[in-house]
Amino acid sequence: MNGLVEYLSMEGDGRFIWSAYAVASLVLIGLVVVTVRNYRLRQAEFNLLRELDGDNRHSDDGARR
């Protein structure tokens, strides 16, 4: 157990190192959460626009099919 405590303390610098890991982990988790949330919002918006478009599909030259 004493060896683990020494390893985690990292010769007195452990509190800085582990807090940096914690901050970096929180930032990465936050980025994943924001990305997934935005993806779901954009997907819902896309589905709504597709429903609103309905049968008003246009060919590449702008003429209705």
N, C-alpha and C positions, 0 to 999 in steps of 0.2 A: 504493500500500500504506500509505503514511503517513497518508493521509486516512481510511482504514478504521480504523487504530489510534486515531486521534484521535476518530473517531466512537464507537468502542466504549468508549473511556476516558471519554467524556462529561464532559470537563473535571475529571477526578479522581473523579467520583462513579460511574463505571461499575461498580466492583466491588460497590457496594451495590445498584445498579439491577439488574444482571444476576443477582446472587444472589437478589434478591427474585423475579425472573422464574423462576429455577430452582426455588425453594421453592414458588411458586404452581403451577408446572407439575407438580411431584411430587405435590402435594396433589390436584390435579385428576385426574391419572392414577390415584392411589390410590383416589379416590372412584369412578372408572369401574370399576376392577378389583373393588372391594368390591360395587358395585351389580350387576355382571354375575354375580359369584359367588353373591350372595344370590338373584338372580333364578333362576338355574339350580337352586339348592337348593330354593326354594319351588316351582318348576315340577315337580321330581322328587317333592317331598312331595305336591303336588296330584295328580300322576299315580298315586302309590301309594294315596292315599286314594280316588281314583276307582276303582281296581282293587279295593280292599277293599270298597267299597260294592257293587260288582257289580250284581246284580239286585235289591238291596234298595232300589229307588227308591220314593219316597213322593210323593204329590201334595201340593198346597199345603195341603190340609186334614188331612194326616197319615195318610190312609187309604192302604193299599197298593194298587198297581195290579195 
